[in-house]
Amino acid sequence: MAVKREKPGLLYSLSAYRTGFAKNIVLFILMLGILVLFSTLRPDRFPTSRNFRSMLAQFPEFGLLTLAMMLSMVVGGIDLSVVAVANLTGVLAAIILASGQAAGVFSGITLVFLAVIVVLVVAALSGAVNGSLIALAGVPPILATLGTQGLLMGLAIIFTKGHGITGFPPEIDVIGNGFIAGIPVPFLIFVAVTALVTFVLRRTRLGFNMYMLGANPVVSRFSGVNNTMVLIRTYMISSVLAGISSLIMISRTNSMRPGYGTDYLLQAILVSVLGGTDPKGGTGSVVGLVMAIMILQFTQSGLNILAFSAFTKKFIWGLALLLIMVINFLITKYHEKKRIRESSSAK
């Protein structure tokens, strides 16, 4: 009786699934460990509903920028312009809101609607420029997005002359400071966008093509995938997420000036890698990314409550990041060796 052999492609898919699952388990254990640690050290302040509501309201704009960074890494690139896109779109939205409020021509709801439309359109155009430079002109992603970063940040400074913009209609406050059934609106926006991105990655042809392109561009092209359009669409989605982040930023502070969120760029890259995204492309999990964001938020909140200095917080966060990357490397190597052994025995 002939023995049915597993196909090498199937073995590779199973290996990738096992590797991703193992990394997510490590992240989950670390997240729970940090939660238990700070809850034990400060049971009077950390595990309280007030603190959790505060944490849920603090990270959504950063979470959206990290999600945008992850998408660019999935296709084997990187988007260094996400913060600049958020700054430019935030400045444009602030100009519309402040000037419209001062003129008194439109209602607050109308101004918010116009600002949202402008943000989404300008962000999509910025992403299209990034994608076109990479896919059509052949510019490396790190150089293309570094160039657009300077361009967009320069435009934001030109529009504002370096000054802050204030005086928004009160209707914008709900985006960054509102609550629905006790849950912060920014967190609900983050959950909705995350669910949509997960659906795109896991249930649409575009998501499948993004993973295929990141894993092997040559195989992707010979499989009939339009790599150019996949890249352009990916960077457009990435920039739109940054634009949505800018709406939360300006609403939370009721002001806008160029330079908001500049510290987020490096953190977004590091958290994406911590969440299991492979900088070489082809691998990325929204679940892992969300857990990495929560690890960062729990750590920052706990260290703030314990009154650690900023330098100590950076040291602890950097140490945790290095440990996770080493663990992820060992997990990947283990499953690669296991896949090779299974592939050899299946031949």
C-alpha positions in Angstrom: 0.0 0.0 0.0 1.4 3.4 -1.0 2.0 5.8 1.7 0.7 9.3 1.1 3.5 11.9 1.2 3.0 15.5 2.4 3.8 18.1 -0.1 6.8 20.3 0.7 4.7 23.5 0.2 2.2 22.2 2.8 5.0 21.4 5.2 6.4 25.0 4.8 2.9 26.5 5.5 2.6 24.3 8.6 6.0 25.4 9.7 5.2 29.1 9.3 2.0 28.6 11.2 3.7 26.8 14.1 6.4 29.5 14.2 3.9 32.3 14.3 1.8 30.5 16.9 4.8 29.9 19.1 5.8 33.5 19.0 2.3 34.6 19.9 2.4 32.2 22.9 5.6 33.8 24.1 4.1 37.3 23.7 1.0 36.3 25.6 3.0 34.8 28.5 5.1 38.0 28.7 2.0 40.2 28.6 0.4 38.3 31.4 3.6 38.2 33.4 3.9 42.0 33.2 0.3 42.4 34.1 0.6 40.2 37.2 4.0 41.8 38.2 2.7 45.3 38.3 -0.6 44.3 39.8 1.3 42.6 42.6 3.7 45.6 43.1 1.0 48.2 43.1 -2.4 46.5 43.7 -3.9 49.9 44.8 -3.2 51.7 41.5 -2.3 49.4 38.6 -5.2 46.9 38.4 -7.9 49.5 38.6 -10.7 50.3 36.2 -9.5 53.9 36.1 -5.9 52.9 35.1 -7.1 50.5 32.5 -9.4 53.1 30.9 -6.5 55.5 30.9 -4.3 52.9 29.2 -6.9 52.1 26.6 -7.2 55.8 25.8 -3.4 56.4 25.5 -2.1 54.1 22.8 -4.6 54.1 19.9 -2.8 56.7 17.8 0.6 54.9 18.4 -1.2 51.6 17.7 -2.4 52.8 14.3 1.1 54.0 13.3 2.5 50.6 14.4 -0.1 48.8 12.3 0.8 51.0 9.4 4.5 50.1 9.9 3.7 46.4 10.0 1.9 46.4 6.7 4.9 48.0 5.0 7.1 45.3 6.5 4.8 42.5 5.4 5.6 43.3 1.8 9.3 43.5 2.5 9.6 47.2 2.9 9.4 49.9 5.5 7.6 53.2 5.8 9.6 55.9 7.6 7.0 58.5 6.5 4.1 57.4 8.7 4.7 60.1 11.4 5.3 62.7 8.7 2.0 61.7 7.0 0.2 62.0 10.4 1.8 65.4 10.9 0.9 66.8 7.5 -2.7 65.5 7.5 -3.1 66.7 11.1 -1.9 70.2 10.1 -4.3 70.3 7.2 -7.2 69.1 9.4 -6.3 71.7 12.0 -6.3 74.5 9.5 -9.7 73.5 8.2 -11.1 73.2 11.7 -9.6 76.4 13.1 -10.3 78.6 10.1 -13.8 77.3 9.7 -14.5 77.8 13.4 -13.2 81.4 13.2 -15.2 82.2 10.1 -18.4 80.7 11.5 -19.6 79.7 8.0 -20.0 76.0 8.6 -21.3 74.0 11.5 -18.9 72.0 13.7 -20.1 68.7 12.3 -19.6 69.9 8.7 -16.0 71.1 9.5 -15.2 67.7 11.1 -16.5 65.9 8.1 -14.5 68.1 5.7 -11.4 67.6 7.8 -11.8 63.8 7.8 -12.2 63.7 4.0 -9.1 65.9 3.4 -7.1 63.7 5.8 -8.0 60.5 4.1 -7.5 61.9 0.6 -4.1 63.5 1.3 -2.9 60.4 3.2 -3.9 58.1 0.3 -2.1 60.3 -2.1 1.0 60.3 0.1 0.9 56.6 0.2 0.5 56.4 -3.6 3.6 58.5 -4.0 5.6 56.2 -1.7 4.3 53.1 -3.5 5.0 54.5 -7.0 8.6 55.5 -6.0 9.2 52.0 -4.8 7.3 50.0 -7.4 7.7 52.1 -10.5 10.9 54.0 -10.0 12.7 51.2 -8.2 13.8 53.4 -5.2 14.5 51.3 -2.1 11.7 51.6 0.4 14.0 53.0 3.2 15.2 55.8 0.8 11.8 56.5 -0.8 10.0 56.9 2.5 12.9 58.8 4.1 12.6 61.3 1.2 8.9 61.7 1.5 9.3 62.0 5.3 11.4 65.1 4.8 9.0 66.5 2.1 5.8 66.0 4.0 7.3 67.4 7.3 8.6 70.4 5.4 5.2 71.1 3.9 3.7 70.9 7.4 6.2 73.5 8.7 5.5 75.7 5.7 1.8 75.6 6.2 2.1 76.5 9.9 5.3 78.5 9.8 6.3 76.4 12.8 3.5 77.6 15.0 0.8 75.6 16.7 -2.9 75.7 15.6 -5.7 75.9 18.1 -9.4 76.8 18.3 -11.2 73.8 17.0 -15.0 73.2 17.2 -16.0 71.2 20.2 -17.5 68.4 18.0 -13.9 67.2 17.2 -13.3 66.4 20.9 -15.3 63.1 20.8 -12.7 61.4 18.5 -9.8 61.7 21.0 -11.5 62.3 24.4 -15.0 60.8 24.1 -16.4 57.6 25.8 -19.1 55.2 24.6 -20.5 53.0 27.4 -17.4 53.8 29.5 -15.0 52.8 26.7 -12.7 55.4 25.2 -13.6 56.3 21.6 -10.0 56.2 20.4 -9.8 52.6 21.6 -13.0 51.7 19.7 -11.6 53.3 16.6 -8.4 51.3 17.0 -10.4 48.1 17.5 -12.5 48.8 14.3 -9.5 49.6 12.2 -7.6 46.6 13.5 -10.5 44.2 12.7 -10.7 45.7 9.2 -6.9 45.2 8.6 -7.1 41.7 9.9 -9.9 40.9 7.5 -7.9 42.4 4.6 -4.8 40.4 5.5 -6.6 37.1 6.2 -9.6 37.0 4.0 -8.9 39.0 0.8 -6.8 38.4 -2.3 -4.9 41.6 -1.6 -3.8 40.3 1.8 -2.7 37.0 0.3 -0.7 38.8 -2.4 0.9 41.0 0.2 2.3 38.0 2.1 3.3 36.3 -1.1 5.1 39.4 -2.4 6.9 39.9 0.9 8.0 36.2 1.0 9.3 36.0 -2.5 8.7 38.8 -5.1 9.9 36.6 -8.0 7.5 33.8 -7.2 4.8 36.3 -6.7 5.3 37.9 -10.1 5.4 34.5 -11.9 2.2 33.5 -10.1 0.4 36.3 -11.8 0.4 38.8 -9.0 0.7 42.5 -10.1 3.5 43.4 -7.6 3.3 47.0 -8.6 -0.3 47.5 -7.6 0.1 45.4 -4.5 2.9 47.7 -3.3 1.1 50.9 -4.2 -2.1 49.7 -2.4 -0.2 48.6 0.6 1.6 52.0 1.1 -1.7 53.8 0.5 -3.4 51.8 3.3 -0.4 52.4 5.5 -0.6 56.2 5.0 -4.4 56.2 5.5 -3.9 54.5 8.9 -1.4 57.3 9.7 -4.0 59.9 8.7 -6.6 58.3 11.0 -4.0 58.5 13.8 -3.6 62.2 13.2 -7.3 62.8 13.8 -7.0 61.2 17.2 -3.8 63.3 17.9 -5.4 66.7 17.2 -8.6 65.8 18.9 -6.9 64.6 22.1 -4.8 67.8 22.5 -7.2 70.2 20.7 -4.2 71.6 18.9 -1.7 70.8 16.2 1.9 71.7 15.4 4.5 70.0 13.2 6.6 67.5 15.2 3.8 65.7 17.1 4.6 62.0 17.5 8.2 62.1 16.3 9.2 59.6 19.1 6.6 57.2 17.7 8.6 56.3 14.6 11.4 54.2 16.2 8.9 52.7 18.7 6.6 51.6 15.8 9.4 49.8 14.1 10.6 48.1 17.3 7.1 47.1 18.4 6.3 45.7 14.9 9.4 43.4 15.2 8.5 42.5 18.7 5.0 41.5 17.5 6.6 38.9 15.2 6.8 40.9 12.0 9.7 39.8 9.9 11.6 42.9 8.5 12.5 40.8 5.4 8.8 40.4 4.6 6.3 37.7 4.3 5.4 37.4 8.0 3.3 39.5 10.2 0.5 38.9 12.7 -2.1 41.5 13.8 -2.7 39.4 17.0 1.0 39.5 17.8 1.3 43.2 17.1 -1.6 44.0 19.4 -0.1 42.0 22.2 3.3 43.8 21.6 1.5 47.1 21.9 -0.2 46.1 25.1 3.1 44.9 26.5 4.6 48.4 25.8 1.5 50.1 27.3 1.5 47.9 30.5 5.2 48.4 31.0 5.1 52.2 30.5 2.1 52.6 32.8 3.5 50.3 35.5 6.9 52.0 35.5 5.2 55.4 35.7 3.2 54.3 38.7 6.4 53.0 40.3 8.1 56.4 39.5 10.9 55.0 37.4 13.1 57.5 35.6 12.8 57.9 31.8 16.2 56.4 31.3 15.4 53.3 33.4 12.2 52.8 31.4 14.1 52.9 28.1 16.6 50.4 29.5 13.9 48.0 30.7 12.0 48.3 27.5 15.1 47.8 25.3 16.1 44.7 27.4 12.7 43.2 27.0 12.8 43.8 23.3 16.2 42.2 22.9 15.1 39.1 24.9 11.9 38.7 22.8 13.9 39.0 19.5 16.4 36.4 20.7 13.5 34.0 21.7 11.8 34.6 18.3 15.1 33.9 16.5 15.5 30.6 18.4 11.9 29.6 17.7 12.3 30.4 14.0 15.5 28.3 13.8 13.9 25.4 15.6 10.9 25.2 13.3 13.1 25.7 10.2 15.1 22.7 11.2 12.0 20.7 12.0 10.5 21.6 8.6 13.7 20.5 6.8 13.6 17.1 8.7 9.9 16.6 7.8 10.5 17.6 4.2 13.4 15.2 3.9 11.4 12.3 5.4 8.5 13.1 3.0 10.6 12.7 -0.1 
